[in-house]
Amino acid sequence: MNTQTLTDNWALWMAAIPGVVVLLAVVYLLLRQGAHGKLRQAVRVERAALKDLNNARKITQRSEARVTKLLEKSATVKPRLLQEAEGTLEDARALQKIADDKAQIATNHVRRVIFYEFPPSRHDKLRAKYLPGDVRDNRPFSF
């Protein structure tokens, strides 16, 4: 390759740049729409939901500790403060329940992606990797 080739084919080289960008974009979209891309996205959402659940549990524990502390000092604490703390505890518990539901939905979505997007021979391995707390019961169903 010399300067003569570059000067003669400059338009071809300039057209190749957008072509490569479009090709990379198409490959990226195909990877995101594949089984592994769907699983990565579902696991990412699940981790975010579990993180939110953990934060909600911490807030609930702090609220419970505050209410307990105020109840111990109920003779010297204004009733308004105790009532506000109890209201905050109820709100924290409600938010924790919402976060727990979100985490459960996200975990079920990961399970669904594994079930529908991958062959049955890989299900156990993927569940062990992405759903470590998921223990499968192999006993037959009975009442």
C-alpha positions in Angstrom: 0.0 0.0 0.0 1.4 3.3 -1.0 0.2 6.9 -1.3 -0.9 6.4 -4.9 -3.4 3.7 -3.8 -4.7 5.9 -1.0 -5.2 8.9 -3.3 -6.8 6.8 -6.1 -9.3 5.1 -3.7 -10.0 7.8 -1.2 -13.8 7.6 -1.6 -13.7 3.8 -1.1 -11.8 4.2 2.2 -14.2 6.9 3.3 -17.2 4.7 2.6 -15.6 1.8 4.5 -15.7 3.7 7.8 -19.5 4.0 8.0 -19.8 0.4 6.8 -17.7 -0.9 9.6 -19.7 1.2 12.1 -23.0 -0.2 10.8 -21.5 -3.8 10.9 -20.5 -3.4 14.5 -23.9 -2.0 15.4 -25.6 -5.0 13.8 -23.3 -7.5 15.6 -24.0 -5.7 18.9 -27.8 -5.9 18.4 -27.6 -9.6 17.4 -25.6 -10.4 20.5 -28.1 -8.5 22.7 -31.0 -10.4 21.2 -29.5 -13.8 21.6 -29.9 -16.2 24.5 -26.8 -15.1 26.3 -27.7 -11.4 25.9 -31.1 -11.9 27.3 -29.7 -13.8 30.2 -27.1 -11.1 30.9 -29.8 -8.5 30.9 -32.1 -10.5 33.2 -29.2 -11.2 35.7 -28.4 -7.5 35.7 -31.9 -6.6 36.5 -32.0 -9.3 39.2 -28.8 -8.0 40.9 -30.2 -4.5 40.9 -33.5 -5.8 42.5 -31.6 -7.7 45.1 -29.5 -4.7 45.9 -32.7 -2.6 46.4 -34.1 -5.4 48.6 -31.0 -5.3 50.7 -31.2 -1.6 51.1 -34.9 -1.8 52.0 -34.1 -4.4 54.7 -31.5 -2.1 56.2 -33.9 0.8 56.3 -36.6 -1.5 58.0 -34.1 -2.6 60.6 -33.1 1.0 61.4 -36.8 1.9 61.7 -37.5 -1.0 64.0 -34.5 -0.1 66.1 -35.7 3.5 66.3 -39.3 2.4 67.3 -37.9 0.0 69.9 -35.7 2.7 71.4 -38.5 5.2 71.5 -40.8 2.6 73.1 -38.2 2.1 75.9 -38.3 5.8 76.5 -42.0 6.2 76.0 -42.4 8.0 79.4 -40.2 10.9 78.3 -40.8 10.9 74.5 -43.6 13.0 72.9 -46.4 10.8 71.5 -46.1 12.6 68.2 -42.5 11.3 67.7 -43.5 7.8 68.6 -46.4 7.9 66.2 -44.2 9.3 63.4 -41.6 6.5 64.0 -44.3 3.9 63.8 -45.6 5.4 60.6 -42.1 5.4 59.2 -41.7 1.7 60.2 -45.0 0.8 58.4 -43.7 2.7 55.3 -40.4 0.9 55.5 -42.1 -2.5 55.8 -44.3 -1.7 52.8 -41.3 -0.7 50.7 -39.5 -3.8 51.8 -42.4 -5.9 50.6 -42.4 -4.1 47.2 -38.6 -4.7 46.9 -39.1 -8.3 47.8 -41.7 -8.7 45.1 -39.5 -7.0 42.5 -36.6 -9.3 43.5 -38.8 -12.4 43.2 -40.1 -11.3 39.8 -36.5 -10.7 38.6 -35.4 -14.1 39.8 -38.4 -15.7 38.1 -37.5 -13.9 34.9 -33.9 -15.3 35.0 -35.4 -18.7 35.6 -37.8 -18.2 32.6 -34.9 -17.0 30.3 -32.9 -20.1 31.2 -35.9 -22.4 30.6 -36.9 -20.9 27.2 -33.7 -19.8 25.7 -31.3 -22.7 26.5 -31.5 -26.5 25.9 -32.5 -28.7 28.8 -29.0 -30.2 29.1 -27.7 -26.8 30.2 -30.5 -25.8 32.6 -29.0 -27.3 35.8 -25.6 -25.8 35.2 -27.1 -22.3 34.4 -29.4 -22.5 37.5 -26.4 -23.4 39.7 -24.5 -20.4 38.3 -27.1 -17.7 38.2 -29.6 -18.9 40.9 -27.4 -20.4 43.6 -30.2 -20.4 46.2 -32.5 -22.2 43.9 -32.7 -25.8 45.1 -34.6 -28.2 42.8 -36.8 -30.7 44.4 -36.7 -34.0 42.5 -39.3 -35.8 44.6 -42.5 -36.7 42.8 -45.6 -34.5 43.5 -47.9 -35.8 46.1 -50.5 -34.4 48.5 
